[in-house]
Amino acid sequence: MKLFLGIMLFTCFFPFATCEAQTDVDNSPVKIEDLDRYLGRWYEIARFDHSFERGQTNTSAFYALNDDGSLMVKNTGIKNGKQKQSIGKAKLTDVSGLMRVSFFWPFYSDYRVLMLAADYSYALIGGKSDKYLWILARTPNLKQEVVSKILKEAKRRKYNTSNLIWVNQADNIARLRKIGIN
């Protein structure tokens, strides 16, 4: 029985353990000076394709501080006309800008802030490998010169930016305009 359980745990864990192998990208995190300013809503401008978000539009993430000092992470999006939501937990580490995020306990993945605007208006996020990359912003759209600046940084860090999927945020843009926020 112990052998069976060991094999089951290994088979379940092995795919998660290997999917973030270290690569030659520069995924060193930048310092988050003020965690409170980082909290709140972030819209997903672009991302690398992954099964857990495939086909979703109008995606966003919301971060809030939990009582235990960890962060609540709530990701939302729309797929086939239906609202999708995932709630996870992020643990802060001793390295500013590096968190460990889990949407499926006990498995955690790196969340690395690779670039952060001085005013906390946009961020470039990566993982432990070159397979994860997101461009996030406080608004559902960014000016082209800001996008160019972020892409330049991602390329400098050796990420293949041609793999980015640009997220349709039309519903979020329309919703914000309706309440008078451009």
N, C-alpha and C positions, 0 to 999 in steps of 0.2 A: 504493500500500500504506500509506504514512504517513497519507494522508487517511482511509482505511478504519479504521485503528487509532485515529486521533483521534476519529472519529465514534463508534466503539465505546466508547472510554473515556468520552466525553461522555455518551452515552446510559446507560451503566452508572452513572456518578457523579451525573448530574443529579438523579435522584430523591432521593438521599441528601443532596445539597447544599441542596435546597429544602425538605425536610420539617421543618427546624428553623428556619424564618424567625423573626426576632425579633418578639415581640408585646408587648402592654401589661402582661403579668404582671410582678410583681416577683420575678425569679428570682435575686436576689443571694444568693450562698452565705453561710452562717455559718461561723465559724472552727471547725476541728477542732483542739482543744487537744492531744489525745493520740491520734495515729494508731494506736498499738498497741491502745488501748481500742476503736477503731472496727472493728478487724479481727475476724474470726470470723463466726459464723452470725447471719443476720438472716432473720426470717420476714416474708413479704409479707402484710400485713393487708388492703390495698386497692391498686388500681391503675387507671389508665386502660386501656381496651381497646386492644390492639395485636395484630397478626397473629402476632408472634413468641411471644406467651404465650396466645393465644386458646384457651379451653377447658381451661386448666391449673388444677389445684387443688394444694393442699399445696405451694405454691411457696416457695422460700427462696433466699437468696444467701449464699455463703461467700466472704470476702475474706482473702487471705493475702499477706504480703510476699514478693516475688521477690528473688533475689540482686541484680538490677540496679536495685532501688529502686522498681520498678513494683509493681502489685498483680495477683495472680491473682484472677479473678472466676469463681466457679462457680455458675451458676444451675441449680436443679433444680425439677422439678414433676412432676405426674402428669397424663397426658392419655389418656383412653380406657383406663384401667387400666394404662398403661405408663409407666415412669419416663422422663422427658425430662431432658436435661442439655446445657447450653451452657457452654463455657469461654472466657473472654475475658481481656483485659488492660486494666488501668487505668493511665494515666500521671498522675502528680501534676503539678500546675501551680504557678506562682508564687503563685496565689491559693488560700489555704486553703479547703477545702470545695468546690473545683472540680476535677474530674478529667475526663480524656478517656478514654472506654471504647470498646473495639473487640471485637466478636465476629466480625467479618468484615474482616480486614485487607485493604486499608489504610484502611478507613473508620472514623472515630472520631466519637463523639457526646458531648455534654456530660453529665456526671453532677454535679448540683449539690445539695449538702446544704443544704436550706432551713430546717430546724429540727432541732435535736439536743438531746435531754434531757441535763441536767447529768450524769446517771449513765449516759449512753449506752444507755438502755433502749429508746428509740424515736427514729425519725428521719422526716422528711419529705423526699423526694427529688424533684427536678424535672430538666428538661432546659433546652435553650436556648429552647424555645417553650412555649406553654400546652398542647401535645399530650401531654406526658409528666408523670406524677405517680404517686408511690408512697408508701404509708405502710408503714414497716418497723418491726419490733420484735424484741427478743431472745427473746420468747416468742410462740407462735402465736396468742395472743389478748391483747387489751388491755381494761382497764376502760373503761366508757363515758365517764367523766369525762376520761380521757386522750384518747380518740378525739375527744371534743368540743373539747378544747383544740387538737388537731392540725387539725381541720377549720376551726376559727376562724382559725388562722394561714394555712391554705391560702386561705380566702376573703379574708382581709385582703390576700393577695398576688394576688388577682383570678383564682384558679383556679376553674373551674366544678366544684365538688365533687359535683354531681349526676351527673357522668359516672364517678364511681368505681365500680368493681366490687369487691365485698367477697369476699375469697378464702376458699373453704372450706378450713379447716385441720384438719378432723376426724381425718384419719389421723395428722398430726403430734401433735395433742393426745393421741390415744389412745396413740401410741408413747411419748411422754414420761411419761404417767401410768403406763404399764406398767413403766417403769424407776424410778418413784418421784419424778418431777419434775412438779410441778403448774404 
